[in-house]
Amino acid sequence: MTARHGRKPLLTMSRIEKTFGGETVALKDLNLTVNGGDFLSLLGPSGCGKSTALRLIAGLIHPTSGRLEWSGERGAGDLGIVFQ
């Protein structure tokens, strides 16, 4: 798949869901495509799933369901994360 302007998707999250303890739904039906060179900000109120999404992207936790790909490969690969 090639995105607009001929750039290929760097990160693709398709129908991502994450639950904790079998009951607490942190993310439901998250779809996101980030192309090379894009700048991404996650904004929202406390408890909306921003940190959960970042942990999924970094591979620190795994989705309950859905598909996360880096450059067409499943999983996070070789990434680092620095918490503020």
mmCIF file of the N, C-alpha and C atoms, coordinates in Angstrom:
data_MODEL
# 
_entry.id   MODEL 
# 
loop_
_atom_site.group_PDB 
_atom_site.id 
_atom_site.type_symbol 
_atom_site.label_atom_id 
_atom_site.label_alt_id 
_atom_site.label_comp_id 
_atom_site.label_asym_id 
_atom_site.label_entity_id 
_atom_site.label_seq_id 
_atom_site.pdbx_PDB_ins_code 
_atom_site.Cartn_x 
_atom_site.Cartn_y 
_atom_site.Cartn_z 
_atom_site.occupancy 
_atom_site.B_iso_or_equiv 
_atom_site.pdbx_formal_charge 
_atom_site.auth_seq_id 
_atom_site.auth_comp_id 
_atom_site.auth_asym_id 
_atom_site.auth_atom_id 
_atom_site.pdbx_PDB_model_num 
ATOM 1   N N  . MET A 1 1  ? 0.830   -1.160 0.000  1.00 0.00 ? 1  MET A N  1 
ATOM 2   C CA . MET A 1 1  ? 0.000   0.000  0.000  1.00 0.00 ? 1  MET A CA 1 
ATOM 3   C C  . MET A 1 1  ? 0.888   1.241  0.000  1.00 0.00 ? 1  MET A C  1 
ATOM 4   N N  . THR A 1 2  ? 0.564   2.191  -0.828 1.00 0.00 ? 2  THR A N  1 
ATOM 5   C CA . THR A 1 2  ? 1.290   3.454  -0.876 1.00 0.00 ? 2  THR A CA 1 
ATOM 6   C C  . THR A 1 2  ? 0.336   4.574  -0.494 1.00 0.00 ? 2  THR A C  1 
ATOM 7   N N  . ALA A 1 3  ? 0.761   5.428  0.382  1.00 0.00 ? 3  ALA A N  1 
ATOM 8   C CA . ALA A 1 3  ? -0.066  6.529  0.859  1.00 0.00 ? 3  ALA A CA 1 
ATOM 9   C C  . ALA A 1 3  ? 0.007   7.699  -0.111 1.00 0.00 ? 3  ALA A C  1 
ATOM 10  N N  . ARG A 1 4  ? -0.722  8.740  0.219  1.00 0.00 ? 4  ARG A N  1 
ATOM 11  C CA . ARG A 1 4  ? -0.671  9.954  -0.589 1.00 0.00 ? 4  ARG A CA 1 
ATOM 12  C C  . ARG A 1 4  ? 0.758   10.442 -0.727 1.00 0.00 ? 4  ARG A C  1 
ATOM 13  N N  . HIS A 1 5  ? 1.031   11.102 -1.816 1.00 0.00 ? 5  HIS A N  1 
ATOM 14  C CA . HIS A 1 5  ? 2.343   11.684 -2.094 1.00 0.00 ? 5  HIS A CA 1 
ATOM 15  C C  . HIS A 1 5  ? 3.420   10.612 -2.252 1.00 0.00 ? 5  HIS A C  1 
ATOM 16  N N  . GLY A 1 6  ? 3.017   9.359  -2.511 1.00 0.00 ? 6  GLY A N  1 
ATOM 17  C CA . GLY A 1 6  ? 3.980   8.309  -2.782 1.00 0.00 ? 6  GLY A CA 1 
ATOM 18  C C  . GLY A 1 6  ? 4.723   7.778  -1.570 1.00 0.00 ? 6  GLY A C  1 
ATOM 19  N N  . ARG A 1 7  ? 4.356   8.209  -0.379 1.00 0.00 ? 7  ARG A N  1 
ATOM 20  C CA . ARG A 1 7  ? 5.033   7.720  0.827  1.00 0.00 ? 7  ARG A CA 1 
ATOM 21  C C  . ARG A 1 7  ? 4.357   6.448  1.320  1.00 0.00 ? 7  ARG A C  1 
ATOM 22  N N  . LYS A 1 8  ? 5.171   5.494  1.731  1.00 0.00 ? 8  LYS A N  1 
ATOM 23  C CA . LYS A 1 8  ? 4.630   4.244  2.255  1.00 0.00 ? 8  LYS A CA 1 
ATOM 24  C C  . LYS A 1 8  ? 4.336   4.400  3.742  1.00 0.00 ? 8  LYS A C  1 
ATOM 25  N N  . PRO A 1 9  ? 3.306   3.699  4.219  1.00 0.00 ? 9  PRO A N  1 
ATOM 26  C CA . PRO A 1 9  ? 3.002   3.755  5.650  1.00 0.00 ? 9  PRO A CA 1 
ATOM 27  C C  . PRO A 1 9  ? 4.154   3.219  6.490  1.00 0.00 ? 9  PRO A C  1 
ATOM 28  N N  . LEU A 1 10 ? 4.517   3.982  7.501  1.00 0.00 ? 10 LEU A N  1 
ATOM 29  C CA . LEU A 1 10 ? 5.540   3.555  8.452  1.00 0.00 ? 10 LEU A CA 1 
ATOM 30  C C  . LEU A 1 10 ? 4.894   2.725  9.564  1.00 0.00 ? 10 LEU A C  1 
ATOM 31  N N  . LEU A 1 11 ? 3.755   3.199  10.048 1.00 0.00 ? 11 LEU A N  1 
ATOM 32  C CA . LEU A 1 11 ? 3.018   2.528  11.116 1.00 0.00 ? 11 LEU A CA 1 
ATOM 33  C C  . LEU A 1 11 ? 1.571   2.382  10.680 1.00 0.00 ? 11 LEU A C  1 
ATOM 34  N N  . THR A 1 12 ? 1.038   1.187  10.838 1.00 0.00 ? 12 THR A N  1 
ATOM 35  C CA . THR A 1 12 ? -0.373  0.942  10.557 1.00 0.00 ? 12 THR A CA 1 
ATOM 36  C C  . THR A 1 12 ? -0.973  0.187  11.732 1.00 0.00 ? 12 THR A C  1 
ATOM 37  N N  . MET A 1 13 ? -2.023  0.759  12.290 1.00 0.00 ? 13 MET A N  1 
ATOM 38  C CA . MET A 1 13 ? -2.777  0.096  13.354 1.00 0.00 ? 13 MET A CA 1 
ATOM 39  C C  . MET A 1 13 ? -4.190  -0.114 12.823 1.00 0.00 ? 13 MET A C  1 
ATOM 40  N N  . SER A 1 14 ? -4.626  -1.365 12.781 1.00 0.00 ? 14 SER A N  1 
ATOM 41  C CA . SER A 1 14 ? -5.931  -1.694 12.212 1.00 0.00 ? 14 SER A CA 1 
ATOM 42  C C  . SER A 1 14 ? -6.806  -2.408 13.231 1.00 0.00 ? 14 SER A C  1 
ATOM 43  N N  . ARG A 1 15 ? -7.935  -1.788 13.545 1.00 0.00 ? 15 ARG A N  1 
ATOM 44  C CA . ARG A 1 15 ? -8.935  -2.371 14.440 1.00 0.00 ? 15 ARG A CA 1 
ATOM 45  C C  . ARG A 1 15 ? -8.334  -2.842 15.766 1.00 0.00 ? 15 ARG A C  1 
ATOM 46  N N  . ILE A 1 16 ? -7.452  -2.012 16.308 1.00 0.00 ? 16 ILE A N  1 
ATOM 47  C CA . ILE A 1 16 ? -6.778  -2.348 17.567 1.00 0.00 ? 16 ILE A CA 1 
ATOM 48  C C  . ILE A 1 16 ? -7.755  -2.237 18.736 1.00 0.00 ? 16 ILE A C  1 
ATOM 49  N N  . GLU A 1 17 ? -7.735  -3.257 19.571 1.00 0.00 ? 17 GLU A N  1 
ATOM 50  C CA . GLU A 1 17 ? -8.464  -3.225 20.831 1.00 0.00 ? 17 GLU A CA 1 
ATOM 51  C C  . GLU A 1 17 ? -7.530  -3.678 21.938 1.00 0.00 ? 17 GLU A C  1 
ATOM 52  N N  . LYS A 1 18 ? -7.681  -3.049 23.099 1.00 0.00 ? 18 LYS A N  1 
ATOM 53  C CA . LYS A 1 18 ? -6.890  -3.438 24.268 1.00 0.00 ? 18 LYS A CA 1 
ATOM 54  C C  . LYS A 1 18 ? -7.792  -3.419 25.488 1.00 0.00 ? 18 LYS A C  1 
ATOM 55  N N  . THR A 1 19 ? -7.859  -4.566 26.150 1.00 0.00 ? 19 THR A N  1 
ATOM 56  C CA . THR A 1 19 ? -8.589  -4.650 27.409 1.00 0.00 ? 19 THR A CA 1 
ATOM 57  C C  . THR A 1 19 ? -7.626  -5.112 28.498 1.00 0.00 ? 19 THR A C  1 
ATOM 58  N N  . PHE A 1 20 ? -7.889  -4.692 29.698 1.00 0.00 ? 20 PHE A N  1 
ATOM 59  C CA . PHE A 1 20 ? -7.096  -5.086 30.862 1.00 0.00 ? 20 PHE A CA 1 
ATOM 60  C C  . PHE A 1 20 ? -7.998  -5.851 31.823 1.00 0.00 ? 20 PHE A C  1 
ATOM 61  N N  . GLY A 1 21 ? -7.513  -6.978 32.295 1.00 0.00 ? 21 GLY A N  1 
ATOM 62  C CA . GLY A 1 21 ? -8.275  -7.776 33.242 1.00 0.00 ? 21 GLY A CA 1 
ATOM 63  C C  . GLY A 1 21 ? -9.541  -8.373 32.661 1.00 0.00 ? 21 GLY A C  1 
ATOM 64  N N  . GLY A 1 22 ? -9.647  -8.409 31.359 1.00 0.00 ? 22 GLY A N  1 
ATOM 65  C CA . GLY A 1 22 ? -10.808 -8.991 30.714 1.00 0.00 ? 22 GLY A CA 1 
ATOM 66  C C  . GLY A 1 22 ? -12.041 -8.114 30.709 1.00 0.00 ? 22 GLY A C  1 
ATOM 67  N N  . GLU A 1 23 ? -12.016 -6.995 31.430 1.00 0.00 ? 23 GLU A N  1 
ATOM 68  C CA . GLU A 1 23 ? -13.204 -6.152 31.543 1.00 0.00 ? 23 GLU A CA 1 
ATOM 69  C C  . GLU A 1 23 ? -12.972 -4.692 31.176 1.00 0.00 ? 23 GLU A C  1 
ATOM 70  N N  . THR A 1 24 ? -11.834 -4.149 31.545 1.00 0.00 ? 24 THR A N  1 
ATOM 71  C CA . THR A 1 24 ? -11.577 -2.730 31.330 1.00 0.00 ? 24 THR A CA 1 
ATOM 72  C C  . THR A 1 24 ? -11.119 -2.495 29.897 1.00 0.00 ? 24 THR A C  1 
ATOM 73  N N  . VAL A 1 25 ? -11.961 -1.832 29.110 1.00 0.00 ? 25 VAL A N  1 
ATOM 74  C CA . VAL A 1 25 ? -11.640 -1.546 27.710 1.00 0.00 ? 25 VAL A CA 1 
ATOM 75  C C  . VAL A 1 25 ? -10.871 -0.233 27.653 1.00 0.00 ? 25 VAL A C  1 
ATOM 76  N N  . ALA A 1 26 ? -9.592  -0.310 27.281 1.00 0.00 ? 26 ALA A N  1 
ATOM 77  C CA . ALA A 1 26 ? -8.752  0.885  27.189 1.00 0.00 ? 26 ALA A CA 1 
ATOM 78  C C  . ALA A 1 26 ? -8.815  1.489  25.790 1.00 0.00 ? 26 ALA A C  1 
ATOM 79  N N  . LEU A 1 27 ? -8.838  0.643  24.767 1.00 0.00 ? 27 LEU A N  1 
ATOM 80  C CA . LEU A 1 27 ? -8.934  1.088  23.376 1.00 0.00 ? 27 LEU A CA 1 
ATOM 81  C C  . LEU A 1 27 ? -9.880  0.160  22.633 1.00 0.00 ? 27 LEU A C  1 
ATOM 82  N N  . LYS A 1 28 ? -10.681 0.734  21.740 1.00 0.00 ? 28 LYS A N  1 
ATOM 83  C CA . LYS A 1 28 ? -11.605 -0.072 20.955 1.00 0.00 ? 28 LYS A CA 1 
ATOM 84  C C  . LYS A 1 28 ? -11.655 0.466  19.534 1.00 0.00 ? 28 LYS A C  1 
ATOM 85  N N  . ASP A 1 29 ? -11.395 -0.414 18.573 1.00 0.00 ? 29 ASP A N  1 
ATOM 86  C CA . ASP A 1 29 ? -11.479 -0.116 17.144 1.00 0.00 ? 29 ASP A CA 1 
ATOM 87  C C  . ASP A 1 29 ? -10.607 1.079  16.743 1.00 0.00 ? 29 ASP A C  1 
ATOM 88  N N  . LEU A 1 30 ? -9.351  1.086  17.202 1.00 0.00 ? 30 LEU A N  1 
ATOM 89  C CA . LEU A 1 30 ? -8.400  2.142  16.848 1.00 0.00 ? 30 LEU A CA 1 
ATOM 90  C C  . LEU A 1 30 ? -7.793  1.846  15.485 1.00 0.00 ? 30 LEU A C  1 
ATOM 91  N N  . ASN A 1 31 ? -7.903  2.791  14.573 1.00 0.00 ? 31 ASN A N  1 
ATOM 92  C CA . ASN A 1 31 ? -7.309  2.697  13.246 1.00 0.00 ? 31 ASN A CA 1 
ATOM 93  C C  . ASN A 1 31 ? -6.427  3.919  13.040 1.00 0.00 ? 31 ASN A C  1 
ATOM 94  N N  . LEU A 1 32 ? -5.176  3.684  12.661 1.00 0.00 ? 32 LEU A N  1 
ATOM 95  C CA . LEU A 1 32 ? -4.218  4.776  12.514 1.00 0.00 ? 32 LEU A CA 1 
ATOM 96  C C  . LEU A 1 32 ? -3.176  4.401  11.478 1.00 0.00 ? 32 LEU A C  1 
ATOM 97  N N  . THR A 1 33 ? -2.867  5.334  10.592 1.00 0.00 ? 33 THR A N  1 
ATOM 98  C CA . THR A 1 33 ? -1.773  5.157  9.637  1.00 0.00 ? 33 THR A CA 1 
ATOM 99  C C  . THR A 1 33 ? -0.860  6.365  9.740  1.00 0.00 ? 33 THR A C  1 
ATOM 100 N N  . VAL A 1 34 ? 0.427   6.116  9.947  1.00 0.00 ? 34 VAL A N  1 
ATOM 101 C CA . VAL A 1 34 ? 1.431   7.172  10.017 1.00 0.00 ? 34 VAL A CA 1 
ATOM 102 C C  . VAL A 1 34 ? 2.430   6.909  8.901  1.00 0.00 ? 34 VAL A C  1 
ATOM 103 N N  . ASN A 1 35 ? 2.610   7.892  8.038  1.00 0.00 ? 35 ASN A N  1 
ATOM 104 C CA . ASN A 1 35 ? 3.537   7.766  6.918  1.00 0.00 ? 35 ASN A CA 1 
ATOM 105 C C  . ASN A 1 35 ? 4.904   8.321  7.290  1.00 0.00 ? 35 ASN A C  1 
ATOM 106 N N  . GLY A 1 36 ? 5.935   7.846  6.610  1.00 0.00 ? 36 GLY A N  1 
ATOM 107 C CA . GLY A 1 36 ? 7.276   8.375  6.823  1.00 0.00 ? 36 GLY A CA 1 
ATOM 108 C C  . GLY A 1 36 ? 7.292   9.885  6.651  1.00 0.00 ? 36 GLY A C  1 
ATOM 109 N N  . GLY A 1 37 ? 7.908   10.586 7.581  1.00 0.00 ? 37 GLY A N  1 
ATOM 110 C CA . GLY A 1 37 ? 7.980   12.046 7.526  1.00 0.00 ? 37 GLY A CA 1 
ATOM 111 C C  . GLY A 1 37 ? 6.828   12.750 8.218  1.00 0.00 ? 37 GLY A C  1 
ATOM 112 N N  . ASP A 1 38 ? 5.807   11.999 8.637  1.00 0.00 ? 38 ASP A N  1 
ATOM 113 C CA . ASP A 1 38 ? 4.677   12.603 9.342  1.00 0.00 ? 38 ASP A CA 1 
ATOM 114 C C  . ASP A 1 38 ? 5.077   12.984 10.761 1.00 0.00 ? 38 ASP A C  1 
ATOM 115 N N  . PHE A 1 39 ? 4.368   13.945 11.318 1.00 0.00 ? 39 PHE A N  1 
ATOM 116 C CA . PHE A 1 39 ? 4.511   14.350 12.713 1.00 0.00 ? 39 PHE A CA 1 
ATOM 117 C C  . PHE A 1 39 ? 3.201   14.001 13.390 1.00 0.00 ? 39 PHE A C  1 
ATOM 118 N N  . LEU A 1 40 ? 3.256   13.260 14.473 1.00 0.00 ? 40 LEU A N  1 
ATOM 119 C CA . LEU A 1 40 ? 2.050   12.772 15.129 1.00 0.00 ? 40 LEU A CA 1 
ATOM 120 C C  . LEU A 1 40 ? 1.994   13.252 16.568 1.00 0.00 ? 40 LEU A C  1 
ATOM 121 N N  . SER A 1 41 ? 0.833   13.740 16.974 1.00 0.00 ? 41 SER A N  1 
ATOM 122 C CA . SER A 1 41 ? 0.572   14.101 18.369 1.00 0.00 ? 41 SER A CA 1 
ATOM 123 C C  . SER A 1 41 ? -0.681  13.377 18.815 1.00 0.00 ? 41 SER A C  1 
ATOM 124 N N  . LEU A 1 42 ? -0.652  12.829 20.012 1.00 0.00 ? 42 LEU A N  1 
ATOM 125 C CA . LEU A 1 42 ? -1.834  12.215 20.598 1.00 0.00 ? 42 LEU A CA 1 
ATOM 126 C C  . LEU A 1 42 ? -2.350  13.145 21.683 1.00 0.00 ? 42 LEU A C  1 
ATOM 127 N N  . LEU A 1 43 ? -3.557  13.631 21.512 1.00 0.00 ? 43 LEU A N  1 
ATOM 128 C CA . LEU A 1 43 ? -4.162  14.572 22.446 1.00 0.00 ? 43 LEU A CA 1 
ATOM 129 C C  . LEU A 1 43 ? -5.478  14.014 22.950 1.00 0.00 ? 43 LEU A C  1 
ATOM 130 N N  . GLY A 1 44 ? -5.785  14.279 24.193 1.00 0.00 ? 44 GLY A N  1 
ATOM 131 C CA . GLY A 1 44 ? -7.059  13.855 24.742 1.00 0.00 ? 44 GLY A CA 1 
ATOM 132 C C  . GLY A 1 44 ? -7.052  13.954 26.247 1.00 0.00 ? 44 GLY A C  1 
ATOM 133 N N  . PRO A 1 45 ? -8.235  13.801 26.838 1.00 0.00 ? 45 PRO A N  1 
ATOM 134 C CA . PRO A 1 45 ? -8.339  13.911 28.291 1.00 0.00 ? 45 PRO A CA 1 
ATOM 135 C C  . PRO A 1 45 ? -7.705  12.716 28.993 1.00 0.00 ? 45 PRO A C  1 
ATOM 136 N N  . SER A 1 46 ? -7.488  12.875 30.266 1.00 0.00 ? 46 SER A N  1 
ATOM 137 C CA . SER A 1 46 ? -6.932  11.808 31.093 1.00 0.00 ? 46 SER A CA 1 
ATOM 138 C C  . SER A 1 46 ? -7.811  10.563 30.996 1.00 0.00 ? 46 SER A C  1 
ATOM 139 N N  . GLY A 1 47 ? -7.156  9.414  30.799 1.00 0.00 ? 47 GLY A N  1 
ATOM 140 C CA . GLY A 1 47 ? -7.887  8.161  30.765 1.00 0.00 ? 47 GLY A CA 1 
ATOM 141 C C  . GLY A 1 47 ? -8.452  7.757  29.425 1.00 0.00 ? 47 GLY A C  1 
ATOM 142 N N  . CYS A 1 48 ? -8.138  8.503  28.360 1.00 0.00 ? 48 CYS A N  1 
ATOM 143 C CA . CYS A 1 48 ? -8.729  8.187  27.053 1.00 0.00 ? 48 CYS A CA 1 
ATOM 144 C C  . CYS A 1 48 ? -7.935  7.151  26.260 1.00 0.00 ? 48 CYS A C  1 
ATOM 145 N N  . GLY A 1 49 ? -6.731  6.760  26.727 1.00 0.00 ? 49 GLY A N  1 
ATOM 146 C CA . GLY A 1 49 ? -5.972  5.712  26.049 1.00 0.00 ? 49 GLY A CA 1 
ATOM 147 C C  . GLY A 1 49 ? -4.705  6.153  25.350 1.00 0.00 ? 49 GLY A C  1 
ATOM 148 N N  . LYS A 1 50 ? -4.271  7.388  25.563 1.00 0.00 ? 50 LYS A N  1 
ATOM 149 C CA . LYS A 1 50 ? -3.046  7.878  24.901 1.00 0.00 ? 50 LYS A CA 1 
ATOM 150 C C  . LYS A 1 50 ? -1.827  7.048  25.284 1.00 0.00 ? 50 LYS A C  1 
ATOM 151 N N  . SER A 1 51 ? -1.618  6.842  26.569 1.00 0.00 ? 51 SER A N  1 
ATOM 152 C CA . SER A 1 51 ? -0.450  6.072  27.023 1.00 0.00 ? 51 SER A CA 1 
ATOM 153 C C  . SER A 1 51 ? -0.548  4.616  26.598 1.00 0.00 ? 51 SER A C  1 
ATOM 154 N N  . THR A 1 52 ? -1.740  4.067  26.612 1.00 0.00 ? 52 THR A N  1 
ATOM 155 C CA . THR A 1 52 ? -1.926  2.690  26.148 1.00 0.00 ? 52 THR A CA 1 
ATOM 156 C C  . THR A 1 52 ? -1.550  2.584  24.679 1.00 0.00 ? 52 THR A C  1 
ATOM 157 N N  . ALA A 1 53 ? -1.980  3.542  23.873 1.00 0.00 ? 53 ALA A N  1 
ATOM 158 C CA . ALA A 1 53 ? -1.626  3.537  22.446 1.00 0.00 ? 53 ALA A CA 1 
ATOM 159 C C  . ALA A 1 53 ? -0.116  3.624  22.263 1.00 0.00 ? 53 ALA A C  1 
ATOM 160 N N  . LEU A 1 54 ? 0.550   4.484  23.024 1.00 0.00 ? 54 LEU A N  1 
ATOM 161 C CA . LEU A 1 54 ? 2.008   4.607  22.914 1.00 0.00 ? 54 LEU A CA 1 
ATOM 162 C C  . LEU A 1 54 ? 2.714   3.321  23.342 1.00 0.00 ? 54 LEU A C  1 
ATOM 163 N N  . ARG A 1 55 ? 2.216   2.677  24.380 1.00 0.00 ? 55 ARG A N  1 
ATOM 164 C CA . ARG A 1 55 ? 2.818   1.408  24.822 1.00 0.00 ? 55 ARG A CA 1 
ATOM 165 C C  . ARG A 1 55 ? 2.634   0.310  23.769 1.00 0.00 ? 55 ARG A C  1 
ATOM 166 N N  . LEU A 1 56 ? 1.489   0.311  23.101 1.00 0.00 ? 56 LEU A N  1 
ATOM 167 C CA . LEU A 1 56 ? 1.263   -0.633 22.004 1.00 0.00 ? 56 LEU A CA 1 
ATOM 168 C C  . LEU A 1 56 ? 2.218   -0.357 20.852 1.00 0.00 ? 56 LEU A C  1 
ATOM 169 N N  . ILE A 1 57 ? 2.350   0.906  20.483 1.00 0.00 ? 57 ILE A N  1 
ATOM 170 C CA . ILE A 1 57 ? 3.230   1.297  19.374 1.00 0.00 ? 57 ILE A CA 1 
ATOM 171 C C  . ILE A 1 57 ? 4.666   0.887  19.667 1.00 0.00 ? 57 ILE A C  1 
ATOM 172 N N  . ALA A 1 58 ? 5.096   1.052  20.924 1.00 0.00 ? 58 ALA A N  1 
ATOM 173 C CA . ALA A 1 58 ? 6.472   0.723  21.302 1.00 0.00 ? 58 ALA A CA 1 
ATOM 174 C C  . ALA A 1 58 ? 6.684   -0.771 21.511 1.00 0.00 ? 58 ALA A C  1 
ATOM 175 N N  . GLY A 1 59 ? 5.605   -1.541 21.535 1.00 0.00 ? 59 GLY A N  1 
ATOM 176 C CA . GLY A 1 59 ? 5.731   -2.978 21.743 1.00 0.00 ? 59 GLY A CA 1 
ATOM 177 C C  . GLY A 1 59 ? 5.872   -3.379 23.198 1.00 0.00 ? 59 GLY A C  1 
ATOM 178 N N  . LEU A 1 60 ? 5.587   -2.450 24.116 1.00 0.00 ? 60 LEU A N  1 
ATOM 179 C CA . LEU A 1 60 ? 5.682   -2.759 25.543 1.00 0.00 ? 60 LEU A CA 1 
ATOM 180 C C  . LEU A 1 60 ? 4.519   -3.630 26.005 1.00 0.00 ? 60 LEU A C  1 
ATOM 181 N N  . ILE A 1 61 ? 3.378   -3.501 25.329 1.00 0.00 ? 61 ILE A N  1 
ATOM 182 C CA . ILE A 1 61 ? 2.218   -4.361 25.563 1.00 0.00 ? 61 ILE A CA 1 
ATOM 183 C C  . ILE A 1 61 ? 1.692   -4.789 24.198 1.00 0.00 ? 61 ILE A C  1 
ATOM 184 N N  . HIS A 1 62 ? 0.861   -5.806 24.193 1.00 0.00 ? 62 HIS A N  1 
ATOM 185 C CA . HIS A 1 62 ? 0.317   -6.330 22.944 1.00 0.00 ? 62 HIS A CA 1 
ATOM 186 C C  . HIS A 1 62 ? -1.186  -6.077 22.891 1.00 0.00 ? 62 HIS A C  1 
ATOM 187 N N  . PRO A 1 63 ? -1.724  -5.849 21.694 1.00 0.00 ? 63 PRO A N  1 
ATOM 188 C CA . PRO A 1 63 ? -3.165  -5.633 21.585 1.00 0.00 ? 63 PRO A CA 1 
ATOM 189 C C  . PRO A 1 63 ? -3.940  -6.904 21.921 1.00 0.00 ? 63 PRO A C  1 
ATOM 190 N N  . THR A 1 64 ? -5.136  -6.727 22.448 1.00 0.00 ? 64 THR A N  1 
ATOM 191 C CA . THR A 1 64 ? -6.033  -7.846 22.679 1.00 0.00 ? 64 THR A CA 1 
ATOM 192 C C  . THR A 1 64 ? -6.509  -8.400 21.342 1.00 0.00 ? 64 THR A C  1 
ATOM 193 N N  . SER A 1 65 ? -6.754  -7.492 20.400 1.00 0.00 ? 65 SER A N  1 
ATOM 194 C CA . SER A 1 65 ? -7.099  -7.891 19.041 1.00 0.00 ? 65 SER A CA 1 
ATOM 195 C C  . SER A 1 65 ? -6.697  -6.772 18.093 1.00 0.00 ? 65 SER A C  1 
ATOM 196 N N  . GLY A 1 66 ? -6.679  -7.082 16.819 1.00 0.00 ? 66 GLY A N  1 
ATOM 197 C CA . GLY A 1 66 ? -6.288  -6.116 15.802 1.00 0.00 ? 66 GLY A CA 1 
ATOM 198 C C  . GLY A 1 66 ? -4.886  -6.384 15.294 1.00 0.00 ? 66 GLY A C  1 
ATOM 199 N N  . ARG A 1 67 ? -4.427  -5.495 14.433 1.00 0.00 ? 67 ARG A N  1 
ATOM 200 C CA . ARG A 1 67 ? -3.136  -5.688 13.772 1.00 0.00 ? 67 ARG A CA 1 
ATOM 201 C C  . ARG A 1 67 ? -2.315  -4.399 13.840 1.00 0.00 ? 67 ARG A C  1 
ATOM 202 N N  . LEU A 1 68 ? -1.061  -4.518 14.277 1.00 0.00 ? 68 LEU A N  1 
ATOM 203 C CA . LEU A 1 68 ? -0.122  -3.405 14.331 1.00 0.00 ? 68 LEU A CA 1 
ATOM 204 C C  . LEU A 1 68 ? 1.085   -3.776 13.478 1.00 0.00 ? 68 LEU A C  1 
ATOM 205 N N  . GLU A 1 69 ? 1.420   -2.918 12.514 1.00 0.00 ? 69 GLU A N  1 
ATOM 206 C CA . GLU A 1 69 ? 2.540   -3.187 11.611 1.00 0.00 ? 69 GLU A CA 1 
ATOM 207 C C  . GLU A 1 69 ? 3.462   -1.984 11.511 1.00 0.00 ? 69 GLU A C  1 
ATOM 208 N N  . TRP A 1 70 ? 4.755   -2.262 11.499 1.00 0.00 ? 70 TRP A N  1 
ATOM 209 C CA . TRP A 1 70 ? 5.793   -1.274 11.220 1.00 0.00 ? 70 TRP A CA 1 
ATOM 210 C C  . TRP A 1 70 ? 6.367   -1.619 9.852  1.00 0.00 ? 70 TRP A C  1 
ATOM 211 N N  . SER A 1 71 ? 6.229   -0.729 8.899  1.00 0.00 ? 71 SER A N  1 
ATOM 212 C CA . SER A 1 71 ? 6.735   -0.933 7.530  1.00 0.00 ? 71 SER A CA 1 
ATOM 213 C C  . SER A 1 71 ? 6.301   -2.287 6.978  1.00 0.00 ? 71 SER A C  1 
ATOM 214 N N  . GLY A 1 72 ? 5.058   -2.654 7.242  1.00 0.00 ? 72 GLY A N  1 
ATOM 215 C CA . GLY A 1 72 ? 4.503   -3.891 6.726  1.00 0.00 ? 72 GLY A CA 1 
ATOM 216 C C  . GLY A 1 72 ? 4.804   -5.127 7.535  1.00 0.00 ? 72 GLY A C  1 
ATOM 217 N N  . GLU A 1 73 ? 5.600   -5.003 8.600  1.00 0.00 ? 73 GLU A N  1 
ATOM 218 C CA . GLU A 1 73 ? 5.953   -6.150 9.448  1.00 0.00 ? 73 GLU A CA 1 
ATOM 219 C C  . GLU A 1 73 ? 5.169   -6.081 10.751 1.00 0.00 ? 73 GLU A C  1 
ATOM 220 N N  . ARG A 1 74 ? 4.641   -7.205 11.185 1.00 0.00 ? 74 ARG A N  1 
ATOM 221 C CA . ARG A 1 74 ? 3.892   -7.249 12.446 1.00 0.00 ? 74 ARG A CA 1 
ATOM 222 C C  . ARG A 1 74 ? 4.791   -6.983 13.640 1.00 0.00 ? 74 ARG A C  1 
ATOM 223 N N  . GLY A 1 75 ? 4.272   -6.262 14.620 1.00 0.00 ? 75 GLY A N  1 
ATOM 224 C CA . GLY A 1 75 ? 5.000   -6.013 15.860 1.00 0.00 ? 75 GLY A CA 1 
ATOM 225 C C  . GLY A 1 75 ? 5.797   -4.727 15.815 1.00 0.00 ? 75 GLY A C  1 
ATOM 226 N N  . ALA A 1 76 ? 6.436   -4.432 16.926 1.00 0.00 ? 76 ALA A N  1 
ATOM 227 C CA . ALA A 1 76 ? 7.131   -3.158 17.088 1.00 0.00 ? 76 ALA A CA 1 
ATOM 228 C C  . ALA A 1 76 ? 8.541   -3.156 16.525 1.00 0.00 ? 76 ALA A C  1 
ATOM 229 N N  . GLY A 1 77 ? 9.167   -4.309 16.410 1.00 0.00 ? 77 GLY A N  1 
ATOM 230 C CA . GLY A 1 77 ? 10.538  -4.321 15.915 1.00 0.00 ? 77 GLY A CA 1 
ATOM 231 C C  . GLY A 1 77 ? 11.501  -3.762 16.942 1.00 0.00 ? 77 GLY A C  1 
ATOM 232 N N  . ASP A 1 78 ? 12.531  -3.077 16.479 1.00 0.00 ? 78 ASP A N  1 
ATOM 233 C CA . ASP A 1 78 ? 13.594  -2.557 17.339 1.00 0.00 ? 78 ASP A CA 1 
ATOM 234 C C  . ASP A 1 78 ? 13.340  -1.080 17.607 1.00 0.00 ? 78 ASP A C  1 
ATOM 235 N N  . LEU A 1 79 ? 12.660  -0.770 18.709 1.00 0.00 ? 79 LEU A N  1 
ATOM 236 C CA . LEU A 1 79 ? 12.296  0.605  19.054 1.00 0.00 ? 79 LEU A CA 1 
ATOM 237 C C  . LEU A 1 79 ? 12.743  0.929  20.463 1.00 0.00 ? 79 LEU A C  1 
ATOM 238 N N  . GLY A 1 80 ? 12.861  2.203  20.727 1.00 0.00 ? 80 GLY A N  1 
ATOM 239 C CA . GLY A 1 80 ? 13.117  2.684  22.071 1.00 0.00 ? 80 GLY A CA 1 
ATOM 240 C C  . GLY A 1 80 ? 12.062  3.708  22.434 1.00 0.00 ? 80 GLY A C  1 
ATOM 241 N N  . ILE A 1 81 ? 11.854  3.893  23.717 1.00 0.00 ? 81 ILE A N  1 
ATOM 242 C CA . ILE A 1 81 ? 10.892  4.888  24.169 1.00 0.00 ? 81 ILE A CA 1 
ATOM 243 C C  . ILE A 1 81 ? 11.462  5.584  25.401 1.00 0.00 ? 81 ILE A C  1 
ATOM 244 N N  . VAL A 1 82 ? 11.236  6.880  25.484 1.00 0.00 ? 82 VAL A N  1 
ATOM 245 C CA . VAL A 1 82 ? 11.673  7.675  26.630 1.00 0.00 ? 82 VAL A CA 1 
ATOM 246 C C  . VAL A 1 82 ? 10.428  8.312  27.225 1.00 0.00 ? 82 VAL A C  1 
ATOM 247 N N  . PHE A 1 83 ? 10.151  8.000  28.484 1.00 0.00 ? 83 PHE A N  1 
ATOM 248 C CA . PHE A 1 83 ? 8.993   8.581  29.146 1.00 0.00 ? 83 PHE A CA 1 
ATOM 249 C C  . PHE A 1 83 ? 9.379   9.916  29.761 1.00 0.00 ? 83 PHE A C  1 
ATOM 250 N N  . GLN A 1 84 ? 8.479   10.848 29.690 1.00 0.00 ? 84 GLN A N  1 
ATOM 251 C CA . GLN A 1 84 ? 8.718   12.193 30.193 1.00 0.00 ? 84 GLN A CA 1 
ATOM 252 C C  . GLN A 1 84 ? 8.409   12.268 31.666 1.00 0.00 ? 84 GLN A C  1 
# 
